């Protein structure tokens, strides 16, 4: 036992003894143990930085490494301060600008993040990661064309580097090759560009990008979920279900995959399978208000209004700002053909809250409020809100005939009832 302890001591002395007195070794330890013991790595970085004995190049590198550790630990202010130091020492360090931009983005200071990504790209126009990170920023601003443009640039750079087309002698080499990124990151670039195409409602282009992301990284469950959603938007429900099922196979603990597959089964008219998937989504995440809400919709379609009411109530309890669940429960309580399910007073309260949550700008919710007032016996208010709903041109176009029929009922002091 003593011999083993002595051997361990001999191994530890170089790290905790001699290294502490040699600033260059501190700087080295800062680099090599970062993945194993970040706290100890930060300690060594700090010793080396505070010594005042490092040459500028090594000092900048040590600040950079400590900044990167701070970034991983979500100490964004510490990271920014260290990246500032790197840039003071080495103003042409494109990596420092890019990574400081990441810290600003994570702090939600998007203007400063954008400025840093721009500067990284100005210094080194082949900085694929800066283009990708800037694309993420454009994504948060819903600037989809700019997302696509930056992803295009990143993909071109990576393709050129992979083909051996990089001959630029100005490429920075202090920390990493900026025009070469991991296969996983390349897949993410296609994923982000696919998301921009999806948001532009170009589902074919989105699917093409998701295909490429999956080809590169076929084990990422999330890629199948988003491709399935694109298929869903194209009304190709069989492909959507196949993708959601693959996502579940890869990650059976993902409640979202079950929930969206449930949506697709419901769209195909298979309500029992839909409810089974919603049940599993809720089992995995019992605080998912949306899963309760859509399961409530499905119970409603099956004619089980008591189950629907219970699910809408739970959705509202979990998310009191869920306007849709407020509206749907109000409609059910106001218009159910089953007397035991109706409650005019509560329907009015729920419908009014749905309208408040949407700033009184949803005609369908005003239509529900009118039905609730009719069930409560207040036909003057029912008529007033039904007329307001019919004042919305889009609602008049899509639902005008049925809404006018309800208005006529209210004028006759009759509430509206749905068919059994």
Buried (B, 14 or more C-beta within 10 A) or exposed (E): EEEEEEEEEEEEEEBEEEBBEBBBBBBBBBBEBBEEEBEBBBBBBBBBBEBEBBEEEBBBBBBBBBBBBBBEEEBBEBBBBBBBBBBEBBEEBBBBBBBBBBBBBEBEBBEBBBBBBBBBBEBBBBBBBBBBBBBBBBBEEEBBEBBBBBBBBBBBBBEBBBEEEBEEEEBBEBBEBBBBBEEEBBBBBBBBBBBBBBEBEBBEBBBBBBBBBBEBBEEBBBBBBBBBBBBBBBEBBEBBBBBBBBBBEBBEEBBBBBBBBBBBBBBBEBBEBBBBBBBBBBEBBEEBBBBBBBBBBBBBEBEBBEBBBBBBBBBBEBBEEBBBBBBBBBBBBBBBEEEEBBBBEBBBBBBBBBBEBBEBEBBBBBBBBBBBBBBBEBBEBBBBBBBBBBEBEEBBEEBBEEBEEBBEBBEEEEBBBBEE
